[in-house]
Amino acid sequence: MRSAFLLGALGFALAIAGCKPENTDPNPPAVETGNIVVTQNITTNTTWTADRPYQLGGRIVVTAGATLTIEPGTIVKGEAGTGANATALIIARGGKIMADGREDAPIIFTSVADEISPEDVAAGDFASPNLDPTVNGLWGGVIVLGHAPISASNDQGDITQVQIEGIPTSDANGLYGGNDAADNSGILRYVSIRHGGTNIGSGNEINGLTLGGVGSGTVIEHIEIVSNQDDGIEWFGGSVNVNHVVVWNVGDDAIDTDQSWSGTLNNFVIVTPQGHCFELDGPEGSWVAGHTLRNGSIIASGADGVAMDLINTDDNSVVILENLYFTEVAEGQKINRVNHTVGTVTFTGILLNVEAANLANHVNGAVPAGVSAGNTPQADISVLGWTWAAAAGALSNL
C-alpha cells in the first residue's frame, strides 16, 4: 500500500509540474528531420541536391536505364535495419550513378544517427559531429553492379552472371556479370562511405563499397571508407580501375577481391582493419584474369585495431603487388602465402617497417625477393587531405 501511495504521489507531482510519464505508445509519431526520405526504386533520371540530406528508407535500386545524379556536397543517410530491412543504395546493371563530388564538397554516405549536416559540409567540416570513427553496422552500404566479365561457376559449369550477396534471388536487380569489359556504371568521385555494414544474414554483412562485374568505363576515384562492419571495398570480377582510396577502421578485410577482377587499385591507404589487410582470392570458374595493387601504405595496427594479417591469397590467386609499405606491423602478422602452385602472385617493392633480422617472422614461407625491410611510405597522401581520416590525423605517420 505504501508503494502504491508513493507511485501515485509521484505521478500527481509530475502532472502538477507539467511533466509527462515516459511515452509508451508503440507507434510514436515520426521525428521531423528535414531529410528527404526515399522509399521507392529510382526508375527515371533523378537528381539529388546538396541542400537537404536524403534518407534511404530501404533497399533502394537505380534500375536499368535510369541515372541517379548526386550533386557535390550531398549527404545520403541510411536508416537502421538488418536482414531484409537493411538499407543500401544499389546501382543495377544498366543503371548509372553520377556521384561526382569535389575535394571541397565530397558526397557523404552515412547513417541517420550521424548528425552531420549540409551546413557542416558547406563549411568544410566533413567529420561526424557525434559518431566516433569506430562506430559501424548502422546501415548497409553502396553496391554497384555491371555487365563486365566475372569468373564464376556452379554444379553445371561456368556461369556469366551471379546474384550479389544479400539481395533475394527473386530480385533481378541483384544480378551482375556479363561480356562487356568496358561497361559504364557512371562515376563515384570524392565519395565518403561511413558507419555501414549492417548484417543481412547469418554472418553476412554489406561491404562499404561493393563492385560486382563493374566495367572499365566506370570512374571510381577519391574514395573513403570509414568504419564499415564488413570489408572496405570488395570486387567481384569486373574490370574497373580504382584510384586514391582510404580504408579506415573496417571490421573485416580492407581490400577483398574475388572472381578474377582484372583492374588496378592505385594510390591507397589502409588503416587498422580488423580482418586481413588484403584478402585476394582466385578465380571461381575457368576464366582467369589478374589484378594489380600498387602504391599503397598500410598501418597494420594501432589503438583502434590490429589486422589479422598482412596479405592473404589463395593457391590460385593471380595478383601483381607493387610498391606497398606496411608499418606498425604487430607480432603474428604475416604475408600468409608466397608459393602458389596454380596461381601467380608477384611481389615487387614490398616494404615491411620491421627490423631486417625479424623480416622472416612476418612471412609464412621463404621471403620472396620482392619483399624487404624498409621504412619508405608508398602512397601519395597529398591527394587524400579531403578525407575525415586525414582531418583526424589517422594518416599523419605516412
N, C-alpha and C positions, 0 to 999 in steps of 0.2 A: 504493500500500500504506500509506504513512504517513497519507493522508487517511482511509482506511478504519479504521485503528487509532485515530485521533483521534475519529472519529464513534462508534466502538464504546466507547471510553473515556468519552465524554460521556454516552452512553446508560446505561452502568453507573453513573456518578456520579449521574445523575438518579434511577435506581432506588434507590440507597442512600439518597439524600436524601428518598425518599418522593415525588418528583415524577413527573409523568406527561407523556409527549410530547403534543403537540397532538392533540386528538381529531379523527380523520379519518372518523368514522362518517358516511355520507351521510344517515342518518336519526337524528340525535341525539334523545334524549328531550326532550319539551316542557318549557319552564321554567314552573314554577308561579308564576303572577302574582297569584292570588286574584281575577282577573276572572271574571265570568260570561260565557262565550262563547256567542254567539248565531249559529247556523248555519242555522236554518230560518226561512221566512217566518212572519209573525205573522198567523194566521188567526182567532184568537179574542181577545176583550178581554184585555189583558195590562197589568200594571203593573211598571215598573222603579223600584226604590227606591234611595235615596241611600247605603246602607251599603257597597256594593261597586260598582266600575266594571263596566260592561257592555262587551263586546268584540264588534264586528261581524266575524264570520268570513267575510263575503262580501257580496253584494248582497242586503240584507235588505228585504223588502217588507211593509208593512202593507196587507193586501189589503182589497178591498171588503167592508164590513160589520163590519170589526174596528176596534177603537180601542186605540191604544197610549198609555197614560198614563205620563208620566215625572215623578217627584217632584222638587220643588225640591232643588238641590244635587247632583243625579245627574251622574256623569261617564260619557260614552259614548266608547269608543276604537275607531277603525277600524284593522284590520290593514293591513299594506303589501300592495300588489298593483297591477298595471296591466292594461289591456285587459279581457278577460273576467273577470279576477281582481280587478278594482277593487272596493273595499268602499264601500258607501254605504247610507244609510237612505232608503228611498223610500216615500212615502205615496201609494198608488194612488188613482185615482178611486173614491169611495165609502168609502174608508178614512179614519180620523181619527188625528191626533196631538194629545194634550193635554199639551204640554210647557210647563207654567205655572210657571216659576221665580219667584224673588223677587230683589229688589235685594241682599239679604244671602245669597242662596242660588241663584245662577244655575245653569242647566243648561249643561254644557260638553261639546261635541263636539270630539274631538281625536284624535291618533294614539296607537297603542300605544307609540310611542317617547317619549311625554310621560309624565314621572314624577309628574304632579300626582295627588293622592290625595284621597279623601273627607275625610281629616283636614285637608288644606290648605284645602279649601272651607269646612269647618265652622269653621275658624279665621279665615275672612275673607280668605285669601290665594288670589286667583284667577289669579295668574300662573303660567306654567310654571316649574318649578324647574330645568329643564335645557335647554329649547329656546329659542333666540332667536326673537323675533317676526318674523324674516325667513325662517324655515325653512318651505318649502312643498312640496306634492306628495307628502306621506307617506301619504295615504289619499284617499278620494273626497270626499263631502260629503253634504248633505241635499237631497232632491228632494221637492217636494210637488206633486201633480197633482190637477186638479179638473175639474168639468163646466162651467165658465164659458166664454163665447164667446171665440173667437180669430179672427184674420184670417189665413187660410192658403189655399193653392191648390196644385194640381198641373196636369198637362197637360190634364186633363179639366175644370178649373174650380175653383170654391170647394170647400173641404172643411171640415168642422166638427170633425174630430179628427185629431191628429198623434201620431206616436211621438216621445217625448222623446229627444234625442240621447244616445247611449251605451248604450241598452238595446236588445237584439236585437228585430227586428220580430216575431219568433215569440212574444214575451212580451207579452201583452195588458195586463199591469200597467204598461207604459210609455206607454199612451195617455193623452192629455189633450185637453180641449176639449169643448164641448157647448153647451147652450142655457140653462143655469141661472146667471144672473149672481149670484144670491145663494147659490150653493153654499157649503157649510161643510165645510172640511177640518180644523177644530179650532183649536188655539191654539199659537202659538210666542211666548213672552214671557220676557224675561230669559234669552236663549239666546246663548252664545258659540260660534262655529264656527271651528276653527283648523287650520292646517297641512295643508289638504286640496288638492284639485285635481289628483289623480293623472291621468296620461294614460290615456285609454280607447280611443284610436285614433290615427291619424296626425294629429298636431296638434290633437287633440280632448280637452280636459280637462274635468273636472267643476267646476262653479261651487261657491262656498261654500254659497250657498242658491239653488236653482233653483225657480221658481214657474211651473208650466205650467197655464194655464187655471184658476187658483185664484180662487174666488168671494169676494164681499164679505162673506159670512157668516163667513169665517175671520179670526181675530185674529192679527196679526203686529206686535209692537212690542217695543222694547228688545232690539235685535239687534246683536251684534258679529260681524264677520268679520275674522279675523286671518290674514294671510299665506297666502291661497289662491293656488295657481299660476295659475288662470284668473280669471274675473270674481268680484267680490264677491257681488253679487246680480244675477240675471238673471230678468226677467219674460218669459214667452211668452204674450201675451194675458192674459185673465182680468180681474178687476175688484177684486181685493183692495187695501185700503189698508195702508200700512206706515208706522209711526211710530217715531222715536227710534232711530236707526241709527248705528253706527260701522263704517266700512270702512277697514282699516289694512293697508298694505303688500301689496296684492294684486299678482299678476304680470301681470294684464291689465287690463281695464276695471273701474272701481269699481262703476259702475251701468250696466247694459245692459238695454235694453227692446226688445221685438220684438212683432210680430203684434197690434198695437193693444191693448196693455194700457190699461185705462180707469180705473185707480185713481190714488191720490195717495201720494207719498212726502213725509212732513213731518218736519222737525226731524232733521237728519242731519249727520254729519261724515265727510269723506273725507280720508285722509292718505296721500300719496305712492304712488298706484298706478303701475304700470309702463306701462299702456296709456292709454286715454282716461279722463279723469275721468268723462265721460258719453258713452256710445255709445247714441244714441237713434234707433232705426230706425223706418221707417214700416210701414204695413200690407203684408201679403203676399198679400192677397185683396181682394175688392171691399168687404168690410165695413170701415168706417173709424171708429175711435174714438181719442180723445186721452187723454193722462195729464198730471198736474201734478206738478212737483217744486218744493217751496217750503221756505224756511227752512233753508238749508244753508251750512256753512262748509267750505271746501276748501283743504287745504295741498297745493299742486301740485308741490312739490319739497322735497327735504331729503336728509339723509345716507343714508337708506335707499332713495332712488329719486327719479326725475324722471318725471313723467307725460308721455305722448306729446303730448297737447294738452288743452285745457280742456273744450270741448263739441263733439261731433261728431254731426251729424244727416244724414239722407238728404233728398233733394229732396222726398219725400212724407211726411216726419215730421209728426205732429200733436202738439205739446207746448206746455204752458204752463210757463214758467220764472219763478219769483218769489222775490225776496229770497235771492240766492245771493252768497256772498262768497268770492273767490279770493285767497289770499295765497301768498307765496313763489313768485310767477309767474316762470318762467325764460324766457330768451331762446328764441324759436321756438315757445313755447306759445301757441295761439290758439283763439278761437272759430271753428271751421272753416267754417261755412256760416250765413249770416244772411239770404239771399234764397232763398225757396222758391217755385217755380212751380206745384207741385202741392199740397204740404202747407202747414201753417201752424204756425210756431214763434213764440211771443211772448216777449219779454224785458221783465221789469219788476223794477226794483231789483237789477240785476246789477252787483256791485261788484268791480273788479279793483284790488288793492293795488299799483298802479304809479303812476308819475308821469303826470299828465294829458297831458303832451306825448308820452308813449310809448304811450298807450292804443291808438291806431290800429295800432301794431305787433303787437297781440295780437288783432286781429280780421281775419279773411280777408274783406275787403269793407268797405263803408261801416259805420261804427259805428252800431248801432241806437240809437234814442232811449232805450231802457231799459237801456243799458249805459254805465257811467261809472267813473271812477277814484274809489276810496274805501277806507277802512280800518276799516269797522264790521262785526265778525263778526255773522252772522245766526242761527246755531244756538244754542239754549239748552243749553249743555253741563252745566248743573247736574243734569240727569236722566241723564247718562251717566257719573257718577262711579263706578259699579259695574264699569266695563269694565277690562280689562287695559290698554287704550290709555291710559285716564285715569291709572291707577296708575303707568304707565311714564313719564308726563309728555308723552305724544305730543299731548295736547290743550292743553297749558299756554299756548300762544300765542293761544288763541282765547277 
